[in-house]
Amino acid sequence: MNETEIRRELNLISERVNECLKEENDCSEIKDRLNELLHEASQQNMKGIVERIQEILERLEKNQES
């Protein structure tokens, strides 16, 4: 995947995260996909994307702890 494709998917995932958090559903499927994208972005040295993915993952984790 190139940077544009990952950014596009992150935009969609971010919307899904918002819906998931509102409905207090299990977001593990989204989290798994984010971890896959994080791995790919890390391998390609996409620092900005890595940071964005980490922020979304932190948001998911904070919500699950509450």
N, C-alpha and C positions, 0 to 999 in steps of 0.2 A: 504494500500500500504506500502511496506517496502522501506527502504532508496534507495536500488538499483533501484527499479522500478521508484521512483520519480526522481532520478538522470538521468535515461534513458530518461524519458519524458521531463525533463528540457533541455536535449541536443537537442531533436527534436524541442521543443518550441523555444529555442534560435535561431535555424536556421530559423524557421518561422517568428520570430520577425525581424531578419535581412532582410528577403524578404519583409515583410510588411512595414518596414521603408523605404526601397529603393523605393518601389512602391507608398509610401505615401497613403496607404489604411487605412481603419478603422480597428484598431487592437483590438476592444472591445472584440471579442470572445476569443482571446488569453489572454487578460487581465483578463477576467472572469475565465478562466481555471487556470491562475497563482494564482489568489486569492483563488481558491479552494485548490490548492496544498499548498499555504502558510498556510491556516487554518489547513490542515492535518499535515503538517510538524511541525507547532507550537504545536499542540496537542501531538505530539510524541517527542518533545524536540530535533528536528534535527536542531541545531543552524546553522551549515554550509549551509544547504539547505535553511533555512529561509533567510539567508543573500544573497544567490545567487538569490533567487526569488525576494527579495526586490531590488536588483541591476537591474534585468531585468525590473521590474515594473517602477523603476525610469527612466530607459532609454526610455521606452515607453512614460511616462508622459512628459519628457523633449522634446521629438520629437513632441508630440501633441501640446505643448505650442508654438513651433516655427512656 
